Amino acid sequence: MGPISLKGSSTTSARATALARPTGQSSGRRRSPIIVEFALTGPSEHPDPATHAYRKDLADAALAGRVIASHYALPLPMTLAHPASLHQAANEESPAIAELQSGAAFELLDDSLGWAWGYAGEERLVGYVRSEALGE
């Protein structure tokens, strides 16, 4: 699909149109343009951040269309290799949300600087665990 341009005006601010310009196919035939309309109806309602993983830089791909983030990712299923604390932020001083046992499920969205961010346990609580706590 080609570049997407957004169109709107002050007289039609409640509606916007995204038009994907076709790039053509190798057979010489051009695809019909795809028109996508969406309503700009006011402030968005963000899902509960305790159970829905989103930050400004990254969000669960399942939340695309509900939250705005620079990137979206599909969670990678993991398990904890040993017990660990689930923290609100990526540091030991941040409050612990839960204590996770060895073998607990963890759906990984980001792993950087020694901290893994994602969903933990059956409750799918969002938080950070030390990267070394994760198994495969």
N, C-alpha and C positions, 0 to 999 in steps of 0.2 A: 504494500500500500504506500502511496506517496505522502507528501507533506499534508498536514491538516491545517486549514485556516479557519479561524473562528470569526463569525460575522455577527454584528448586533448594532443597535442604534439606541438613542435615548427614547425614541418613540416605541420601541419594541424591546425594552430591557428585560421583560419577563421571559423572553424566548431568545435562544441563540441557535445558530446552525453551524455545524461542523461539516465541511465539505472535503472529502478525501479526493484528491486529484488522481485519476488513474495513471499508472505508469505504462500500461500496455503489456501485451503478452508477446512472446517470441513469434507467434504466428501472424503478427501484424494487426490482430484484432485488439481493440481497446475495450477495457471494462467500462461499464456504466458507473458514473459517480455514485458514491454512497453518501446519503444525507442522513445525519443523525441530529435529532432535535432533543433538547432538554430544557426544562423550565428552571429559571433562577427565581425561586419563590421565597427567599429570605434566608435567615441564618440556618445552618445545618445543625442537626442534632447528632452530637458525637456519641458513639457507643461507649459503654463503661470501660475505662482504661484498665481496670483490674482484671478483666476477662477478655479484652480485645486488644491485641498487640498492634499499637501504632505509635510512631514518633514522627517528627518532622522529616527525618531522613529516611525512614524505613517503616513499612507497614505490611501486615499479613496480606497476601494477594486476595484473600477472601473479602477484605474490606475495601477493595478498589471500587470506587463509585460512592462510597460512604465517607471516606476520609481522604485528605490530600497529603501525599508524601512524595518525597523525591524519587523513591524506589519502592517496589513491591516485591515480596519474596514468598515462595511456597515454603511452609514449615517442613523441616527435615526431622523425621521421627528418630529419637534417640532414647536411651535409658541412662539412668544414673549408675555409675560404676561403684559409687560409695555414697553414704549419707552426705547431705549438703543443705545449707540454708539458702532459701530463695529470698533475695533482697530487692528492695524497691529501686535501688540505683546500683551502679557498677562499682561499689566499694564496700569494704567490710564494716564501715561505720554507719551505713544506711540501715534503717530498720528492716528486720527480717519479717517477711510476709508469712512464711511457712518453713517447717523443717521437713525435708524430703528424705525418704528412705532409699537405700540401695535398691535398684530395680525399678524405681518410679519412672513413669513416662515423662519425657521432656521433648517438646517440639521446638527445635532450634530455628531461629530466624537470623541471628547475628552472633558471631564469635570473634571478638577482637580484644586486644590488650588484656588477655587472661580472663575475660568474662563472657559468658554465653547468655544471650537474651532470647526469651521465648515464653512458651506456655508450659506450665508444670502440673503434673498430676491429673487425676480425673476431673478436678474442678477447673482445669485450664487457667490457673492463675498466671498472670503475666509478671515476669520479674527476671532477675539476673542470678546465675549461679557461677561459681568458679569453673572455668573451662576444664580443669583437670578432674572435676567430678563426673564428667560425661563419659559414657562408654559408647558402644556402637548401637 
